[in-house]
């Protein structure tokens, strides 16, 4: 849970391995052990539709690292 909270912060700690997915903006990849989290920020319009007071994250998938390339191709 701490990792997800840290991803939501604009200025996340340096020890979190997260990178934008090249050619797949606005998607990002975060690494945690043998798993990868594919996510993006929720837009203001999406937050408003959801009734959320502020933006957050949309977690697309949590996958095994071996499956990362296949998932990225389908985004």
N, C-alpha and C positions, 0 to 999 in steps of 0.2 A: 504494500500500500504506500509506503514511503516513496518508492520509485515513481509511482503515478502522480503523487502530489508534487514531487520535484519536477516532473515533466511539465506540469501545468504552470509552473513559475517561469516567467520570462528569463530570469537570471538564475538558472539552475546550477547546482554545484558542478565544479569541474570534473568530479569523479564519475559523472554519468556519461556513458558513451551513447550519444544521440547524434544523428546526422540526417540531413535532408536526403530524400531519395531523388537522385539525379534524374531529371526528365519526368518526374512524377509529382511536381509541385501541386498541392501544398503538403504532400505526405512526408512523414518523417519515420525513421527507424531508431528504436532504442534497443540496446543490447543488455541482457541480463542473463548471465550464465549461458546455457545452451538454448535459450529462447530469445526471440525477437518480438518486439511490440511495434506494430505498424499503426500510426496514429496521425491525426491532424487537429488543428485548433478549430473549434466551432466558431463560425462567423457571427457577427452581431445579429444579423437577420435570423439565423438559426436559433440563437439564444433567445431572441424575442419570441419566436414561434413556440419554443419549448417552455416559455415562462421563466427562464433562468435569469437571475439578476445580473450575471456577467457571463463572459465566454468560458469555455471549458475545453475538454478534449473529446474527440470522437475516436474511440479505439476500434480500428478496423479488424485486427486479428492479433492474437498472441500465438506464435508458431515456433516450431523447432527450427533451429538455424539452418538445417539442411533443406528446408522447404521455402526459404526466403526468395530465391530467384523466381520460382514458379508463381508465387503470390504476387510479386512485383509486376510480372508480365501481365497479370489480369487486372491490375488497378486501372 
